[in-house]
Amino acid sequence: MNILLMLIPVTVLLLLVAVALFFWAVNHQQFDDLDSPAILPLLDDPPPEESLPDETAPPTQDIV
């Protein structure tokens, strides 16, 4: 029975911390956009830009 004297205040404390963290997250716009992060992995990557050969580089020599 004595354990209840300890568990009830600990439970109330944990509940208050959870509520405080929830309101902190709401105030810091953590729940504003829930759809975009879920869609981002499904989007195609943009095509890579094709680079032109570098004309300033010295010509490569064939090793015989």
PDBQT receptor file of N, H, CA, C and O in Angstrom, charges set to zero:
ATOM      1  N   MET A   1       0.809  -1.186   0.000  1.00  0.00    +0.000 N 
ATOM      2  CA  MET A   1       0.000   0.000   0.000  1.00  0.00    +0.000 C 
ATOM      3  C   MET A   1       0.862   1.264   0.000  1.00  0.00    +0.000 C 
ATOM      4  O   MET A   1       0.474   2.295  -0.549  1.00  0.00    +0.000 OA
ATOM      5  N   ASN A   2       2.032   1.165   0.623  1.00  0.00    +0.000 N 
ATOM      6  H   ASN A   2       2.347   0.328   1.069  1.00  0.00    +0.000 HD
ATOM      7  CA  ASN A   2       2.917   2.325   0.669  1.00  0.00    +0.000 C 
ATOM      8  C   ASN A   2       3.459   2.685  -0.709  1.00  0.00    +0.000 C 
ATOM      9  O   ASN A   2       3.820   3.838  -0.950  1.00  0.00    +0.000 OA
ATOM     10  N   ILE A   3       3.519   1.722  -1.607  1.00  0.00    +0.000 N 
ATOM     11  H   ILE A   3       3.226   0.786  -1.411  1.00  0.00    +0.000 HD
ATOM     12  CA  ILE A   3       4.035   1.995  -2.947  1.00  0.00    +0.000 C 
ATOM     13  C   ILE A   3       3.127   2.960  -3.695  1.00  0.00    +0.000 C 
ATOM     14  O   ILE A   3       3.595   3.722  -4.541  1.00  0.00    +0.000 OA
ATOM     15  N   LEU A   4       1.820   2.935  -3.388  1.00  0.00    +0.000 N 
ATOM     16  H   LEU A   4       1.440   2.316  -2.701  1.00  0.00    +0.000 HD
ATOM     17  CA  LEU A   4       0.896   3.869  -4.027  1.00  0.00    +0.000 C 
ATOM     18  C   LEU A   4       1.206   5.312  -3.647  1.00  0.00    +0.000 C 
ATOM     19  O   LEU A   4       0.972   6.229  -4.434  1.00  0.00    +0.000 OA
ATOM     20  N   LEU A   5       1.728   5.512  -2.449  1.00  0.00    +0.000 N 
ATOM     21  H   LEU A   5       1.918   4.767  -1.809  1.00  0.00    +0.000 HD
ATOM     22  CA  LEU A   5       2.093   6.859  -2.027  1.00  0.00    +0.000 C 
ATOM     23  C   LEU A   5       3.246   7.410  -2.861  1.00  0.00    +0.000 C 
ATOM     24  O   LEU A   5       3.424   8.625  -2.958  1.00  0.00    +0.000 OA
ATOM     25  N   MET A   6       4.017   6.526  -3.453  1.00  0.00    +0.000 N 
ATOM     26  H   MET A   6       3.873   5.540  -3.375  1.00  0.00    +0.000 HD
ATOM     27  CA  MET A   6       5.109   6.967  -4.313  1.00  0.00    +0.000 C 
ATOM     28  C   MET A   6       4.696   6.964  -5.783  1.00  0.00    +0.000 C 
ATOM     29  O   MET A   6       5.074   7.871  -6.524  1.00  0.00    +0.000 OA
ATOM     30  N   LEU A   7       3.933   5.973  -6.216  1.00  0.00    +0.000 N 
ATOM     31  H   LEU A   7       3.625   5.236  -5.613  1.00  0.00    +0.000 HD
ATOM     32  CA  LEU A   7       3.591   5.854  -7.634  1.00  0.00    +0.000 C 
ATOM     33  C   LEU A   7       2.625   6.930  -8.115  1.00  0.00    +0.000 C 
ATOM     34  O   LEU A   7       2.746   7.393  -9.249  1.00  0.00    +0.000 OA
ATOM     35  N   ILE A   8       1.686   7.334  -7.296  1.00  0.00    +0.000 N 
ATOM     36  H   ILE A   8       1.588   6.958  -6.375  1.00  0.00    +0.000 HD
ATOM     37  CA  ILE A   8       0.713   8.341  -7.726  1.00  0.00    +0.000 C 
ATOM     38  C   ILE A   8       1.395   9.681  -7.997  1.00  0.00    +0.000 C 
ATOM     39  O   ILE A   8       1.136  10.263  -9.050  1.00  0.00    +0.000 OA
ATOM     40  N   PRO A   9       2.243  10.205  -7.126  1.00  0.00    +0.000 N 
ATOM     41  CA  PRO A   9       2.922  11.463  -7.459  1.00  0.00    +0.000 C 
ATOM     42  C   PRO A   9       3.869  11.342  -8.658  1.00  0.00    +0.000 C 
ATOM     43  O   PRO A   9       3.990  12.282  -9.444  1.00  0.00    +0.000 OA
ATOM     44  N   VAL A  10       4.528  10.212  -8.804  1.00  0.00    +0.000 N 
ATOM     45  H   VAL A  10       4.429   9.448  -8.166  1.00  0.00    +0.000 HD
ATOM     46  CA  VAL A  10       5.417  10.014  -9.946  1.00  0.00    +0.000 C 
ATOM     47  C   VAL A  10       4.601   9.996 -11.241  1.00  0.00    +0.000 C 
ATOM     48  O   VAL A  10       5.020  10.566 -12.248  1.00  0.00    +0.000 OA
ATOM     49  N   THR A  11       3.454   9.351 -11.213  1.00  0.00    +0.000 N 
ATOM     50  H   THR A  11       3.113   8.888 -10.395  1.00  0.00    +0.000 HD
ATOM     51  CA  THR A  11       2.587   9.308 -12.389  1.00  0.00    +0.000 C 
ATOM     52  C   THR A  11       2.052  10.692 -12.734  1.00  0.00    +0.000 C 
ATOM     53  O   THR A  11       2.007  11.060 -13.908  1.00  0.00    +0.000 OA
ATOM     54  N   VAL A  12       1.656  11.444 -11.754  1.00  0.00    +0.000 N 
ATOM     55  H   VAL A  12       1.693  11.145 -10.801  1.00  0.00    +0.000 HD
ATOM     56  CA  VAL A  12       1.171  12.808 -11.987  1.00  0.00    +0.000 C 
ATOM     57  C   VAL A  12       2.296  13.673 -12.546  1.00  0.00    +0.000 C 
ATOM     58  O   VAL A  12       2.061  14.488 -13.439  1.00  0.00    +0.000 OA
ATOM     59  N   LEU A  13       3.495  13.509 -12.040  1.00  0.00    +0.000 N 
ATOM     60  H   LEU A  13       3.685  12.848 -11.315  1.00  0.00    +0.000 HD
ATOM     61  CA  LEU A  13       4.645  14.259 -12.545  1.00  0.00    +0.000 C 
ATOM     62  C   LEU A  13       4.929  13.912 -14.005  1.00  0.00    +0.000 C 
ATOM     63  O   LEU A  13       5.170  14.806 -14.816  1.00  0.00    +0.000 OA
ATOM     64  N   LEU A  14       4.905  12.633 -14.343  1.00  0.00    +0.000 N 
ATOM     65  H   LEU A  14       4.710  11.906 -13.684  1.00  0.00    +0.000 HD
ATOM     66  CA  LEU A  14       5.119  12.217 -15.730  1.00  0.00    +0.000 C 
ATOM     67  C   LEU A  14       4.016  12.748 -16.647  1.00  0.00    +0.000 C 
ATOM     68  O   LEU A  14       4.285  13.134 -17.785  1.00  0.00    +0.000 OA
ATOM     69  N   LEU A  15       2.799  12.766 -16.162  1.00  0.00    +0.000 N 
ATOM     70  H   LEU A  15       2.581  12.452 -15.238  1.00  0.00    +0.000 HD
ATOM     71  CA  LEU A  15       1.694  13.307 -16.943  1.00  0.00    +0.000 C 
ATOM     72  C   LEU A  15       1.886  14.802 -17.202  1.00  0.00    +0.000 C 
ATOM     73  O   LEU A  15       1.649  15.273 -18.314  1.00  0.00    +0.000 OA
ATOM     74  N   LEU A  16       2.305  15.534 -16.202  1.00  0.00    +0.000 N 
ATOM     75  H   LEU A  16       2.498  15.151 -15.299  1.00  0.00    +0.000 HD
ATOM     76  CA  LEU A  16       2.549  16.966 -16.374  1.00  0.00    +0.000 C 
ATOM     77  C   LEU A  16       3.686  17.232 -17.351  1.00  0.00    +0.000 C 
ATOM     78  O   LEU A  16       3.618  18.174 -18.142  1.00  0.00    +0.000 OA
ATOM     79  N   VAL A  17       4.722  16.417 -17.303  1.00  0.00    +0.000 N 
ATOM     80  H   VAL A  17       4.777  15.652 -16.660  1.00  0.00    +0.000 HD
ATOM     81  CA  VAL A  17       5.834  16.569 -18.247  1.00  0.00    +0.000 C 
ATOM     82  C   VAL A  17       5.355  16.276 -19.664  1.00  0.00    +0.000 C 
ATOM     83  O   VAL A  17       5.714  17.000 -20.593  1.00  0.00    +0.000 OA
ATOM     84  N   ALA A  18       4.557  15.235 -19.848  1.00  0.00    +0.000 N 
ATOM     85  H   ALA A  18       4.266  14.647 -19.093  1.00  0.00    +0.000 HD
ATOM     86  CA  ALA A  18       4.053  14.893 -21.178  1.00  0.00    +0.000 C 
ATOM     87  C   ALA A  18       3.153  16.003 -21.720  1.00  0.00    +0.000 C 
ATOM     88  O   ALA A  18       3.249  16.345 -22.899  1.00  0.00    +0.000 OA
ATOM     89  N   VAL A  19       2.297  16.562 -20.900  1.00  0.00    +0.000 N 
ATOM     90  H   VAL A  19       2.219  16.284 -19.943  1.00  0.00    +0.000 HD
ATOM     91  CA  VAL A  19       1.420  17.655 -21.339  1.00  0.00    +0.000 C 
ATOM     92  C   VAL A  19       2.252  18.884 -21.679  1.00  0.00    +0.000 C 
ATOM     93  O   VAL A  19       1.974  19.556 -22.672  1.00  0.00    +0.000 OA
ATOM     94  N   ALA A  20       3.254  19.188 -20.885  1.00  0.00    +0.000 N 
ATOM     95  H   ALA A  20       3.480  18.642 -20.078  1.00  0.00    +0.000 HD
ATOM     96  CA  ALA A  20       4.112  20.337 -21.154  1.00  0.00    +0.000 C 
ATOM     97  C   ALA A  20       4.872  20.152 -22.461  1.00  0.00    +0.000 C 
ATOM     98  O   ALA A  20       5.000  21.102 -23.233  1.00  0.00    +0.000 OA
ATOM     99  N   LEU A  21       5.376  18.957 -22.722  1.00  0.00    +0.000 N 
ATOM    100  H   LEU A  21       5.272  18.185 -22.095  1.00  0.00    +0.000 HD
ATOM    101  CA  LEU A  21       6.082  18.696 -23.980  1.00  0.00    +0.000 C 
ATOM    102  C   LEU A  21       5.142  18.786 -25.177  1.00  0.00    +0.000 C 
ATOM    103  O   LEU A  21       5.535  19.264 -26.241  1.00  0.00    +0.000 OA
ATOM    104  N   PHE A  22       3.920  18.334 -25.010  1.00  0.00    +0.000 N 
ATOM    105  H   PHE A  22       3.602  17.945 -24.145  1.00  0.00    +0.000 HD
ATOM    106  CA  PHE A  22       2.950  18.438 -26.094  1.00  0.00    +0.000 C 
ATOM    107  C   PHE A  22       2.657  19.900 -26.431  1.00  0.00    +0.000 C 
ATOM    108  O   PHE A  22       2.654  20.277 -27.603  1.00  0.00    +0.000 OA
ATOM    109  N   PHE A  23       2.413  20.719 -25.416  1.00  0.00    +0.000 N 
ATOM    110  H   PHE A  23       2.415  20.412 -24.464  1.00  0.00    +0.000 HD
ATOM    111  CA  PHE A  23       2.131  22.124 -25.684  1.00  0.00    +0.000 C 
ATOM    112  C   PHE A  23       3.365  22.846 -26.223  1.00  0.00    +0.000 C 
ATOM    113  O   PHE A  23       3.232  23.765 -27.031  1.00  0.00    +0.000 OA
ATOM    114  N   TRP A  24       4.562  22.446 -25.791  1.00  0.00    +0.000 N 
ATOM    115  H   TRP A  24       4.670  21.699 -25.135  1.00  0.00    +0.000 HD
ATOM    116  CA  TRP A  24       5.777  23.030 -26.362  1.00  0.00    +0.000 C 
ATOM    117  C   TRP A  24       5.863  22.715 -27.853  1.00  0.00    +0.000 C 
ATOM    118  O   TRP A  24       6.191  23.591 -28.653  1.00  0.00    +0.000 OA
ATOM    119  N   ALA A  25       5.572  21.480 -28.228  1.00  0.00    +0.000 N 
ATOM    120  H   ALA A  25       5.305  20.769 -27.578  1.00  0.00    +0.000 HD
ATOM    121  CA  ALA A  25       5.629  21.084 -29.634  1.00  0.00    +0.000 C 
ATOM    122  C   ALA A  25       4.584  21.828 -30.456  1.00  0.00    +0.000 C 
ATOM    123  O   ALA A  25       4.861  22.223 -31.589  1.00  0.00    +0.000 OA
ATOM    124  N   VAL A  26       3.401  22.023 -29.911  1.00  0.00    +0.000 N 
ATOM    125  H   VAL A  26       3.177  21.702 -28.991  1.00  0.00    +0.000 HD
ATOM    126  CA  VAL A  26       2.367  22.762 -30.636  1.00  0.00    +0.000 C 
ATOM    127  C   VAL A  26       2.781  24.216 -30.799  1.00  0.00    +0.000 C 
ATOM    128  O   VAL A  26       2.576  24.792 -31.867  1.00  0.00    +0.000 OA
ATOM    129  N   ASN A  27       3.351  24.815 -29.784  1.00  0.00    +0.000 N 
ATOM    130  H   ASN A  27       3.518  24.347 -28.916  1.00  0.00    +0.000 HD
ATOM    131  CA  ASN A  27       3.760  26.222 -29.860  1.00  0.00    +0.000 C 
ATOM    132  C   ASN A  27       4.948  26.431 -30.800  1.00  0.00    +0.000 C 
ATOM    133  O   ASN A  27       5.141  27.540 -31.299  1.00  0.00    +0.000 OA
ATOM    134  N   HIS A  28       5.733  25.409 -31.048  1.00  0.00    +0.000 N 
ATOM    135  H   HIS A  28       5.576  24.509 -30.643  1.00  0.00    +0.000 HD
ATOM    136  CA  HIS A  28       6.891  25.525 -31.935  1.00  0.00    +0.000 C 
ATOM    137  C   HIS A  28       6.605  24.951 -33.320  1.00  0.00    +0.000 C 
ATOM    138  O   HIS A  28       7.531  24.560 -34.031  1.00  0.00    +0.000 OA
ATOM    139  N   GLN A  29       5.341  24.899 -33.705  1.00  0.00    +0.000 N 
ATOM    140  H   GLN A  29       4.589  25.217 -33.128  1.00  0.00    +0.000 HD
ATOM    141  CA  GLN A  29       4.876  24.513 -35.035  1.00  0.00    +0.000 C 
ATOM    142  C   GLN A  29       5.392  23.129 -35.464  1.00  0.00    +0.000 C 
ATOM    143  O   GLN A  29       5.749  22.946 -36.628  1.00  0.00    +0.000 OA
ATOM    144  N   GLN A  30       5.437  22.181 -34.569  1.00  0.00    +0.000 N 
ATOM    145  H   GLN A  30       5.147  22.330 -33.623  1.00  0.00    +0.000 HD
ATOM    146  CA  GLN A  30       5.878  20.835 -34.912  1.00  0.00    +0.000 C 
ATOM    147  C   GLN A  30       4.794  20.042 -35.642  1.00  0.00    +0.000 C 
ATOM    148  O   GLN A  30       5.096  19.043 -36.294  1.00  0.00    +0.000 OA
ATOM    149  N   PHE A  31       3.545  20.473 -35.540  1.00  0.00    +0.000 N 
ATOM    150  H   PHE A  31       3.300  21.285 -35.010  1.00  0.00    +0.000 HD
ATOM    151  CA  PHE A  31       2.438  19.738 -36.141  1.00  0.00    +0.000 C 
ATOM    152  C   PHE A  31       1.780  20.511 -37.280  1.00  0.00    +0.000 C 
ATOM    153  O   PHE A  31       0.655  20.194 -37.665  1.00  0.00    +0.000 OA
ATOM    154  N   ASP A  32       2.459  21.521 -37.826  1.00  0.00    +0.000 N 
ATOM    155  H   ASP A  32       3.373  21.779 -37.514  1.00  0.00    +0.000 HD
ATOM    156  CA  ASP A  32       1.853  22.347 -38.865  1.00  0.00    +0.000 C 
ATOM    157  C   ASP A  32       1.686  21.613 -40.184  1.00  0.00    +0.000 C 
ATOM    158  O   ASP A  32       0.613  21.666 -40.784  1.00  0.00    +0.000 OA
ATOM    159  N   ASP A  33       2.716  20.933 -40.642  1.00  0.00    +0.000 N 
ATOM    160  H   ASP A  33       3.588  20.890 -40.154  1.00  0.00    +0.000 HD
ATOM    161  CA  ASP A  33       2.669  20.288 -41.954  1.00  0.00    +0.000 C 
ATOM    162  C   ASP A  33       2.986  18.803 -41.790  1.00  0.00    +0.000 C 
ATOM    163  O   ASP A  33       4.151  18.410 -41.730  1.00  0.00    +0.000 OA
ATOM    164  N   LEU A  34       1.954  17.999 -41.721  1.00  0.00    +0.000 N 
ATOM    165  H   LEU A  34       1.008  18.319 -41.770  1.00  0.00    +0.000 HD
ATOM    166  CA  LEU A  34       2.152  16.563 -41.517  1.00  0.00    +0.000 C 
ATOM    167  C   LEU A  34       2.155  15.783 -42.820  1.00  0.00    +0.000 C 
ATOM    168  O   LEU A  34       2.519  14.607 -42.825  1.00  0.00    +0.000 OA
ATOM    169  N   ASP A  35       1.754  16.414 -43.942  1.00  0.00    +0.000 N 
ATOM    170  H   ASP A  35       1.459  17.370 -43.937  1.00  0.00    +0.000 HD
ATOM    171  CA  ASP A  35       1.650  15.687 -45.205  1.00  0.00    +0.000 C 
ATOM    172  C   ASP A  35       2.917  15.743 -46.037  1.00  0.00    +0.000 C 
ATOM    173  O   ASP A  35       3.286  14.733 -46.637  1.00  0.00    +0.000 OA
ATOM    174  N   SER A  36       3.589  16.862 -46.099  1.00  0.00    +0.000 N 
ATOM    175  H   SER A  36       3.289  17.682 -45.611  1.00  0.00    +0.000 HD
ATOM    176  CA  SER A  36       4.764  16.996 -46.980  1.00  0.00    +0.000 C 
ATOM    177  C   SER A  36       5.902  16.037 -46.629  1.00  0.00    +0.000 C 
ATOM    178  O   SER A  36       6.452  15.420 -47.541  1.00  0.00    +0.000 OA
ATOM    179  N   PRO A  37       6.284  15.879 -45.365  1.00  0.00    +0.000 N 
ATOM    180  CA  PRO A  37       7.384  14.953 -45.081  1.00  0.00    +0.000 C 
ATOM    181  C   PRO A  37       7.073  13.508 -45.491  1.00  0.00    +0.000 C 
ATOM    182  O   PRO A  37       7.987  12.748 -45.814  1.00  0.00    +0.000 OA
ATOM    183  N   ALA A  38       5.811  13.131 -45.480  1.00  0.00    +0.000 N 
ATOM    184  H   ALA A  38       5.069  13.748 -45.217  1.00  0.00    +0.000 HD
ATOM    185  CA  ALA A  38       5.449  11.769 -45.873  1.00  0.00    +0.000 C 
ATOM    186  C   ALA A  38       5.525  11.581 -47.383  1.00  0.00    +0.000 C 
ATOM    187  O   ALA A  38       5.750  10.467 -47.856  1.00  0.00    +0.000 OA
ATOM    188  N   ILE A  39       5.341  12.651 -48.142  1.00  0.00    +0.000 N 
ATOM    189  H   ILE A  39       5.159  13.556 -47.759  1.00  0.00    +0.000 HD
ATOM    190  CA  ILE A  39       5.344  12.556 -49.600  1.00  0.00    +0.000 C 
ATOM    191  C   ILE A  39       6.751  12.696 -50.173  1.00  0.00    +0.000 C 
ATOM    192  O   ILE A  39       7.027  12.172 -51.252  1.00  0.00    +0.000 OA
ATOM    193  N   LEU A  40       7.637  13.387 -49.477  1.00  0.00    +0.000 N 
ATOM    194  H   LEU A  40       7.412  13.813 -48.601  1.00  0.00    +0.000 HD
ATOM    195  CA  LEU A  40       8.966  13.666 -50.017  1.00  0.00    +0.000 C 
ATOM    196  C   LEU A  40       9.730  12.421 -50.474  1.00  0.00    +0.000 C 
ATOM    197  O   LEU A  40      10.354  12.486 -51.533  1.00  0.00    +0.000 OA
ATOM    198  N   PRO A  41       9.729  11.296 -49.758  1.00  0.00    +0.000 N 
ATOM    199  CA  PRO A  41      10.461  10.125 -50.257  1.00  0.00    +0.000 C 
ATOM    200  C   PRO A  41       9.872   9.544 -51.537  1.00  0.00    +0.000 C 
ATOM    201  O   PRO A  41      10.566   8.838 -52.268  1.00  0.00    +0.000 OA
ATOM    202  N   LEU A  42       8.609   9.828 -51.816  1.00  0.00    +0.000 N 
ATOM    203  H   LEU A  42       8.045  10.401 -51.222  1.00  0.00    +0.000 HD
ATOM    204  CA  LEU A  42       7.965   9.267 -52.999  1.00  0.00    +0.000 C 
ATOM    205  C   LEU A  42       8.233  10.084 -54.258  1.00  0.00    +0.000 C 
ATOM    206  O   LEU A  42       8.026   9.591 -55.367  1.00  0.00    +0.000 OA
ATOM    207  N   LEU A  43       8.687  11.314 -54.104  1.00  0.00    +0.000 N 
ATOM    208  H   LEU A  43       8.856  11.715 -53.203  1.00  0.00    +0.000 HD
ATOM    209  CA  LEU A  43       8.924  12.173 -55.251  1.00  0.00    +0.000 C 
ATOM    210  C   LEU A  43      10.203  11.737 -55.978  1.00  0.00    +0.000 C 
ATOM    211  O   LEU A  43      11.151  11.246 -55.364  1.00  0.00    +0.000 OA
ATOM    212  N   ASP A  44      10.200  11.927 -57.288  1.00  0.00    +0.000 N 
ATOM    213  H   ASP A  44       9.431  12.326 -57.787  1.00  0.00    +0.000 HD
ATOM    214  CA  ASP A  44      11.385  11.608 -58.073  1.00  0.00    +0.000 C 
ATOM    215  C   ASP A  44      12.455  12.652 -57.832  1.00  0.00    +0.000 C 
ATOM    216  O   ASP A  44      12.165  13.823 -57.590  1.00  0.00    +0.000 OA
ATOM    217  N   ASP A  45      13.701  12.202 -57.904  1.00  0.00    +0.000 N 
ATOM    218  H   ASP A  45      13.936  11.250 -58.101  1.00  0.00    +0.000 HD
ATOM    219  CA  ASP A  45      14.808  13.135 -57.806  1.00  0.00    +0.000 C 
ATOM    220  C   ASP A  45      14.889  13.939 -59.089  1.00  0.00    +0.000 C 
ATOM    221  O   ASP A  45      14.550  13.428 -60.156  1.00  0.00    +0.000 OA
ATOM    222  N   PRO A  46      15.328  15.174 -59.009  1.00  0.00    +0.000 N 
ATOM    223  CA  PRO A  46      15.493  15.943 -60.247  1.00  0.00    +0.000 C 
ATOM    224  C   PRO A  46      16.611  15.322 -61.084  1.00  0.00    +0.000 C 
ATOM    225  O   PRO A  46      17.574  14.786 -60.536  1.00  0.00    +0.000 OA
ATOM    226  N   PRO A  47      16.486  15.395 -62.403  1.00  0.00    +0.000 N 
ATOM    227  CA  PRO A  47      17.528  14.789 -63.235  1.00  0.00    +0.000 C 
ATOM    228  C   PRO A  47      18.859  15.496 -63.015  1.00  0.00    +0.000 C 
ATOM    229  O   PRO A  47      18.891  16.716 -62.850  1.00  0.00    +0.000 OA
ATOM    230  N   PRO A  48      19.952  14.750 -63.009  1.00  0.00    +0.000 N 
ATOM    231  CA  PRO A  48      21.256  15.390 -62.787  1.00  0.00    +0.000 C 
ATOM    232  C   PRO A  48      21.618  16.262 -63.977  1.00  0.00    +0.000 C 
ATOM    233  O   PRO A  48      21.310  15.938 -65.124  1.00  0.00    +0.000 OA
ATOM    234  N   GLU A  49      22.270  17.359 -63.684  1.00  0.00    +0.000 N 
ATOM    235  H   GLU A  49      22.520  17.622 -62.752  1.00  0.00    +0.000 HD
ATOM    236  CA  GLU A  49      22.706  18.243 -64.754  1.00  0.00    +0.000 C 
ATOM    237  C   GLU A  49      23.885  17.602 -65.469  1.00  0.00    +0.000 C 
ATOM    238  O   GLU A  49      24.857  17.184 -64.840  1.00  0.00    +0.000 OA
ATOM    239  N   GLU A  50      23.788  17.529 -66.790  1.00  0.00    +0.000 N 
ATOM    240  H   GLU A  50      22.998  17.868 -67.302  1.00  0.00    +0.000 HD
ATOM    241  CA  GLU A  50      24.876  16.941 -67.553  1.00  0.00    +0.000 C 
ATOM    242  C   GLU A  50      25.954  17.999 -67.740  1.00  0.00    +0.000 C 
ATOM    243  O   GLU A  50      25.701  19.089 -68.253  1.00  0.00    +0.000 OA
ATOM    244  N   SER A  51      27.142  17.654 -67.317  1.00  0.00    +0.000 N 
ATOM    245  H   SER A  51      27.347  16.768 -66.900  1.00  0.00    +0.000 HD
ATOM    246  CA  SER A  51      28.225  18.616 -67.446  1.00  0.00    +0.000 C 
ATOM    247  C   SER A  51      28.940  18.396 -68.780  1.00  0.00    +0.000 C 
ATOM    248  O   SER A  51      29.116  17.267 -69.238  1.00  0.00    +0.000 OA
ATOM    249  N   LEU A  52      29.334  19.484 -69.369  1.00  0.00    +0.000 N 
ATOM    250  H   LEU A  52      29.191  20.401 -68.997  1.00  0.00    +0.000 HD
ATOM    251  CA  LEU A  52      30.071  19.422 -70.622  1.00  0.00    +0.000 C 
ATOM    252  C   LEU A  52      31.529  19.067 -70.320  1.00  0.00    +0.000 C 
ATOM    253  O   LEU A  52      32.022  19.348 -69.227  1.00  0.00    +0.000 OA
ATOM    254  N   PRO A  53      32.215  18.456 -71.278  1.00  0.00    +0.000 N 
ATOM    255  CA  PRO A  53      33.627  18.140 -71.027  1.00  0.00    +0.000 C 
ATOM    256  C   PRO A  53      34.410  19.424 -70.769  1.00  0.00    +0.000 C 
ATOM    257  O   PRO A  53      34.187  20.456 -71.401  1.00  0.00    +0.000 OA
ATOM    258  N   ASP A  54      35.313  19.323 -69.841  1.00  0.00    +0.000 N 
ATOM    259  H   ASP A  54      35.494  18.484 -69.328  1.00  0.00    +0.000 HD
ATOM    260  CA  ASP A  54      36.107  20.481 -69.463  1.00  0.00    +0.000 C 
ATOM    261  C   ASP A  54      37.191  20.711 -70.517  1.00  0.00    +0.000 C 
ATOM    262  O   ASP A  54      38.085  19.883 -70.698  1.00  0.00    +0.000 OA
ATOM    263  N   GLU A  55      37.096  21.850 -71.210  1.00  0.00    +0.000 N 
ATOM    264  H   GLU A  55      36.370  22.522 -71.064  1.00  0.00    +0.000 HD
ATOM    265  CA  GLU A  55      38.038  22.117 -72.290  1.00  0.00    +0.000 C 
ATOM    266  C   GLU A  55      39.362  22.652 -71.758  1.00  0.00    +0.000 C 
ATOM    267  O   GLU A  55      40.340  22.695 -72.504  1.00  0.00    +0.000 OA
ATOM    268  N   THR A  56      39.423  23.054 -70.516  1.00  0.00    +0.000 N 
ATOM    269  H   THR A  56      38.628  23.019 -69.910  1.00  0.00    +0.000 HD
ATOM    270  CA  THR A  56      40.669  23.574 -69.969  1.00  0.00    +0.000 C 
ATOM    271  C   THR A  56      41.546  22.469 -69.419  1.00  0.00    +0.000 C 
ATOM    272  O   THR A  56      42.711  22.714 -69.108  1.00  0.00    +0.000 OA
ATOM    273  N   ALA A  57      41.033  21.280 -69.290  1.00  0.00    +0.000 N 
ATOM    274  H   ALA A  57      40.087  21.080 -69.543  1.00  0.00    +0.000 HD
ATOM    275  CA  ALA A  57      41.814  20.170 -68.770  1.00  0.00    +0.000 C 
ATOM    276  C   ALA A  57      42.793  19.700 -69.837  1.00  0.00    +0.000 C 
ATOM    277  O   ALA A  57      42.474  19.710 -71.026  1.00  0.00    +0.000 OA
ATOM    278  N   PRO A  58      43.984  19.289 -69.413  1.00  0.00    +0.000 N 
ATOM    279  CA  PRO A  58      44.956  18.798 -70.399  1.00  0.00    +0.000 C 
ATOM    280  C   PRO A  58      44.442  17.521 -71.049  1.00  0.00    +0.000 C 
ATOM    281  O   PRO A  58      43.720  16.751 -70.415  1.00  0.00    +0.000 OA
ATOM    282  N   PRO A  59      44.805  17.292 -72.299  1.00  0.00    +0.000 N 
ATOM    283  CA  PRO A  59      44.330  16.072 -72.971  1.00  0.00    +0.000 C 
ATOM    284  C   PRO A  59      44.935  14.832 -72.311  1.00  0.00    +0.000 C 
ATOM    285  O   PRO A  59      46.072  14.841 -71.839  1.00  0.00    +0.000 OA
ATOM    286  N   THR A  60      44.147  13.785 -72.297  1.00  0.00    +0.000 N 
ATOM    287  H   THR A  60      43.223  13.777 -72.681  1.00  0.00    +0.000 HD
ATOM    288  CA  THR A  60      44.640  12.542 -71.697  1.00  0.00    +0.000 C 
ATOM    289  C   THR A  60      45.529  11.822 -72.702  1.00  0.00    +0.000 C 
ATOM    290  O   THR A  60      45.300  11.873 -73.910  1.00  0.00    +0.000 OA
ATOM    291  N   GLN A  61      46.536  11.159 -72.179  1.00  0.00    +0.000 N 
ATOM    292  H   GLN A  61      46.722  11.117 -71.197  1.00  0.00    +0.000 HD
ATOM    293  CA  GLN A  61      47.467  10.427 -73.051  1.00  0.00    +0.000 C 
ATOM    294  C   GLN A  61      47.217   8.936 -72.880  1.00  0.00    +0.000 C 
ATOM    295  O   GLN A  61      46.994   8.441 -71.775  1.00  0.00    +0.000 OA
ATOM    296  N   ASP A  62      47.262   8.237 -74.009  1.00  0.00    +0.000 N 
ATOM    297  H   ASP A  62      47.444   8.639 -74.907  1.00  0.00    +0.000 HD
ATOM    298  CA  ASP A  62      47.122   6.791 -73.969  1.00  0.00    +0.000 C 
ATOM    299  C   ASP A  62      48.436   6.167 -73.554  1.00  0.00    +0.000 C 
ATOM    300  O   ASP A  62      49.494   6.541 -74.060  1.00  0.00    +0.000 OA
ATOM    301  N   ILE A  63      48.374   5.221 -72.641  1.00  0.00    +0.000 N 
ATOM    302  H   ILE A  63      47.514   4.917 -72.231  1.00  0.00    +0.000 HD
ATOM    303  CA  ILE A  63      49.566   4.505 -72.208  1.00  0.00    +0.000 C 
ATOM    304  C   ILE A  63      49.684   3.270 -73.089  1.00  0.00    +0.000 C 
ATOM    305  O   ILE A  63      48.775   2.444 -73.176  1.00  0.00    +0.000 OA
ATOM    306  N   VAL A  64      50.844   3.176 -73.742  1.00  0.00    +0.000 N 
ATOM    307  H   VAL A  64      51.583   3.847 -73.672  1.00  0.00    +0.000 HD
ATOM    308  CA  VAL A  64      51.052   2.062 -74.667  1.00  0.00    +0.000 C 
ATOM    309  C   VAL A  64      51.896   1.008 -74.015  1.00  0.00    +0.000 C 
ATOM    310  O   VAL A  64      52.188  -0.018 -74.630  1.00  0.00    +0.000 OA
TER     311      VAL A  64
